[in-house]
Amino acid sequence: MKTKIFFVTTNHNKYLEACSIFRNSDFLIIHKEDTYHEIQSNDLESIVRYGLKSLSTKSIYPIMIEDSGLFIKNLNDFPGPYSSYIFNTLGNSGLLKLMNKIKDRQAVFKSVLGYSTSSSIKIFEGDVSGKITTKQVGKSGFGFDPVFIPDEYTETFSQMNIETKNSLSHRGKSIQLLKRYLER
């Protein structure tokens, strides 16, 4: 029988990525579509730790939550931890307009994943460097996937299948670290 892990997120796409990574394991990822109190902070780890603590009153264990951000070098790491809000407000087209005259389009996607049992919290981090495109490309993925090309690749995350994206992405890396930790 597989061990259940509750992934608390309102983002179904994040859940699907986690399921893909845990597909052939002894763990079953259960989507718990729920919200938790998310503090405003420039630090992804602080946001995740606070979120896990706010969920501790619900007594569902083990749980995992994930927060991520797109950090664009020449926008002083904007939008960073505010990426979801910026995406929901401006979308990819708005982000591309902000970057209209910027030549150096280097960016880093960062992910912090928190895993909590009734007795401990573990943090796993992943990141991927790349660049922001000048136009949206691709149909799959979500969020800023159509405007982000990882270093040494020519396709956006949105052009990749889920397995390829998971092998490269910030979230894929943090989830893989959790999987390795649990399999020890």
C-alpha positions as CSV (number, residue, x, y, z in Angstrom):
1,M,0.0,0.0,0.0
2,K,1.3,3.4,-1.0
3,T,2.0,6.1,1.6
4,K,-0.2,9.1,1.0
5,I,1.2,12.7,0.9
6,F,-1.3,15.5,0.8
7,F,-0.2,18.3,-1.7
8,V,-2.0,21.4,-0.5
9,T,-2.4,23.7,-3.5
10,T,-5.1,25.4,-5.5
11,N,-2.9,25.0,-8.6
12,H,-4.0,21.7,-10.3
13,N,-1.0,21.9,-12.7
14,K,1.5,21.8,-9.8
15,Y,-0.3,18.7,-8.5
16,L,0.0,17.0,-12.0
17,E,3.7,17.7,-12.1
18,A,4.2,16.1,-8.7
19,C,2.1,13.1,-9.6
20,S,4.3,12.6,-12.7
21,I,7.5,12.6,-10.6
22,F,6.0,10.2,-8.0
23,R,4.3,8.0,-10.6
24,N,6.6,4.9,-10.0
25,S,7.1,5.2,-6.3
26,D,5.7,3.9,-3.0
27,F,4.0,7.3,-2.5
28,L,0.7,8.5,-3.6
29,I,0.2,12.3,-4.0
30,I,-3.3,13.4,-3.0
31,H,-4.5,16.8,-4.2
32,K,-5.9,18.8,-1.3
33,E,-7.3,21.8,-2.9
34,D,-7.2,24.2,-0.1
35,T,-5.8,27.6,0.8
36,Y,-3.5,28.5,3.6
37,H,-2.4,31.9,5.0
38,E,0.4,33.1,2.8
39,I,2.5,35.9,4.2
40,Q,3.9,38.7,2.0
41,S,7.7,38.3,2.0
42,N,10.6,38.5,-0.3
43,D,11.8,35.1,0.9
44,L,10.2,32.0,-0.6
45,E,11.3,29.8,2.3
46,S,9.7,32.1,4.9
47,I,6.4,32.0,2.9
48,V,6.5,28.1,2.8
49,R,7.4,27.7,6.5
50,Y,4.6,30.0,7.5
51,G,2.2,28.2,5.3
52,L,3.1,24.9,6.8
53,K,2.6,26.2,10.3
54,S,-0.8,27.7,9.4
55,L,-1.8,24.2,8.1
56,S,-0.7,22.5,11.3
57,T,-4.1,23.2,12.8
58,K,-5.8,21.0,10.2
59,S,-4.0,17.9,11.3
60,I,-3.5,16.3,7.9
61,Y,-0.1,14.7,7.6
62,P,2.1,14.3,5.8
63,I,1.6,17.4,3.7
64,M,3.6,19.3,1.2
65,I,3.3,22.8,-0.2
66,E,5.3,24.7,-2.8
67,D,6.0,28.3,-3.6
68,S,7.9,29.5,-6.5
69,G,8.9,32.7,-8.3
70,L,10.4,34.1,-11.5
71,F,13.4,36.3,-10.7
72,I,14.4,38.5,-13.7
73,K,17.9,40.0,-13.3
74,N,17.3,43.3,-15.0
75,L,14.1,43.9,-13.2
76,N,15.8,43.7,-9.9
77,D,14.6,40.1,-9.4
78,F,11.0,41.2,-10.0
79,P,8.4,39.6,-9.9
80,G,10.1,37.1,-7.5
81,P,7.8,35.7,-4.8
82,Y,5.0,37.9,-6.2
83,S,5.0,36.0,-9.5
84,S,1.5,34.5,-9.1
85,Y,0.0,37.9,-8.4
86,I,1.8,39.5,-11.3
87,F,0.8,36.7,-13.7
88,N,-2.8,37.0,-12.6
89,T,-2.7,40.8,-13.0
90,L,-0.5,41.3,-16.1
91,G,-0.2,37.9,-17.7
92,N,2.6,36.9,-20.0
93,S,1.8,39.8,-22.4
94,G,2.1,42.3,-19.6
95,L,5.5,40.9,-18.5
96,L,6.8,41.0,-22.0
97,K,5.7,44.7,-22.3
98,L,7.6,45.5,-19.1
99,M,10.7,43.9,-20.7
100,N,10.2,45.5,-24.1
101,K,13.5,47.4,-24.2
102,I,15.5,45.1,-22.0
103,K,18.3,43.4,-24.0
104,D,19.7,41.1,-21.2
105,R,16.8,38.8,-20.5
106,Q,18.4,36.5,-17.9
107,A,16.0,35.0,-15.3
108,V,15.9,32.3,-12.7
109,F,12.9,30.3,-11.7
110,K,13.1,29.3,-8.0
111,S,11.0,26.8,-6.1
112,V,10.8,26.1,-2.4
113,L,8.9,22.9,-1.3
114,G,8.0,22.3,2.3
115,Y,7.2,18.8,3.6
116,S,5.7,18.5,7.0
117,T,4.9,15.6,9.3
118,S,3.4,15.9,12.7
119,S,6.9,16.2,14.2
120,S,9.1,17.9,11.6
121,I,9.4,20.3,8.6
122,K,11.8,19.7,5.8
123,I,12.6,22.2,3.0
124,F,13.7,21.4,-0.5
125,E,14.8,24.0,-3.1
126,G,15.3,23.9,-6.8
127,D,16.1,26.5,-9.4
128,V,16.7,26.8,-13.1
129,S,18.4,29.6,-15.0
130,G,17.3,30.8,-18.4
131,K,16.0,33.8,-20.3
132,I,12.7,35.5,-21.1
133,T,11.5,35.3,-24.7
134,T,10.3,38.2,-26.7
135,K,7.0,36.5,-27.4
136,Q,4.8,33.7,-26.0
137,V,5.6,30.3,-27.5
138,G,3.9,26.9,-26.8
139,K,0.6,25.6,-25.7
140,S,1.2,23.4,-22.6
141,G,2.3,24.2,-19.1
142,F,1.0,27.2,-17.1
143,G,2.0,30.6,-15.8
144,F,5.2,32.0,-17.2
145,D,6.0,28.7,-19.0
146,P,5.4,30.2,-22.5
147,V,8.0,33.0,-22.0
148,F,10.8,31.1,-20.2
149,I,13.6,29.1,-22.0
150,P,16.0,27.2,-19.8
151,D,19.7,27.7,-20.4
152,E,21.2,25.4,-23.1
153,Y,17.7,24.8,-24.6
154,T,15.8,26.4,-27.5
155,E,12.2,25.6,-26.3
156,T,10.1,27.2,-23.7
157,F,8.7,25.2,-20.8
158,S,5.4,25.5,-22.6
159,Q,6.8,23.6,-25.6
160,M,8.1,20.7,-23.5
161,N,6.3,17.6,-22.4
162,I,5.8,17.2,-18.7
163,E,8.6,14.7,-18.2
164,T,11.2,17.0,-19.9
165,K,10.0,20.0,-18.1
166,N,10.1,18.1,-14.7
167,S,13.7,17.1,-15.4
168,L,14.8,20.7,-15.8
169,S,12.4,22.9,-13.9
170,H,12.8,24.5,-10.5
171,R,9.7,22.7,-9.2
172,G,10.7,19.4,-10.7
173,K,14.1,19.7,-8.9
174,S,12.6,20.5,-5.5
175,I,10.0,17.6,-5.8
176,Q,12.8,15.2,-6.9
177,L,14.7,16.1,-3.8
178,L,11.7,15.4,-1.7
179,K,11.2,12.0,-3.4
180,R,14.9,11.1,-2.9
181,Y,14.6,12.1,0.8
182,L,11.5,9.9,1.3
183,E,13.0,6.9,-0.6
184,R,16.0,6.8,1.8
